[in-house]
Amino acid sequence: MFGLGNARLALDDFEGAAHSYEELPAIDPTLAVARNNLAMALAHQQRFDAALKEIERALELANDAGVEAVLLETRNEILTMAD
């Protein structure tokens, strides 16, 4: 599902990407990177509240400074898109 979501995101199929990523927490709820990508897919659909909720959850799950830095960049990008 993660690979499919990434492929759909790369093709600007944001709805399809979000659908793929939404299924991942049921498989592994600790996948911060999947939640990051879901947040971006939601933001591209102008679902900013849902996107920010996902990125905040991803930040809670982040167990690596490098991953946390990427998540913070994503959050800033979503906030910029929402303005």
C-alpha positions in Angstrom: 0.0 0.0 0.0 2.8 2.4 0.8 4.4 1.9 -2.7 1.0 2.3 -4.3 0.4 5.5 -2.4 3.7 6.9 -3.4 3.1 6.1 -7.0 -0.3 7.8 -6.9 1.2 10.8 -5.1 3.9 11.1 -7.8 1.1 11.0 -10.5 -0.8 13.8 -8.7 -3.6 11.3 -7.9 -4.1 12.8 -4.5 -7.4 11.1 -3.8 -6.0 7.7 -4.7 -2.8 8.3 -2.7 -4.9 9.3 0.4 -6.9 6.1 0.0 -3.8 4.0 -0.1 -2.2 5.7 2.9 -5.4 5.6 5.0 -5.2 1.8 5.0 -1.7 1.7 6.4 -2.3 2.6 10.0 -4.5 -0.6 10.4 -1.4 -2.6 9.2 1.2 -0.7 11.2 0.0 2.3 13.2 3.6 3.4 13.9 4.5 4.4 10.3 5.2 8.1 10.7 6.3 8.4 7.1 3.1 7.0 5.8 1.2 9.5 7.9 3.4 12.2 6.5 2.6 11.3 2.9 -1.1 11.0 3.8 -1.0 14.5 5.2 0.5 15.8 1.9 -2.2 14.0 -0.1 -4.9 15.4 2.1 -3.4 18.9 1.8 -3.4 18.7 -2.0 -7.1 18.0 -1.7 -7.4 21.2 0.4 -8.4 19.0 3.4 -6.0 21.0 5.6 -7.5 20.2 9.0 -7.3 16.5 8.3 -3.8 17.0 6.9 -2.6 18.8 10.1 -4.1 16.1 12.3 -2.2 13.4 10.4 1.1 15.3 10.5 0.7 15.9 14.3 0.1 12.2 14.8 3.2 11.5 12.7 5.2 13.8 14.9 4.1 11.9 18.0 5.3 8.7 16.4 8.7 10.0 15.1 11.5 8.3 16.8 14.4 9.8 14.8 15.6 13.4 14.5 15.9 13.1 10.7 12.3 11.9 10.3 11.1 14.6 12.7 12.8 17.2 10.6 11.0 16.0 7.5 7.7 16.0 9.3 8.2 19.6 10.5 9.0 20.6 6.9 5.8 18.9 5.8 3.8 20.7 8.5 5.2 24.1 7.4 4.4 23.3 3.8 0.8 22.4 4.7 0.4 25.6 6.7 1.7 27.6 3.7 -0.7 25.8 1.4 -3.6 26.6 3.8 -2.9 30.3 3.8 
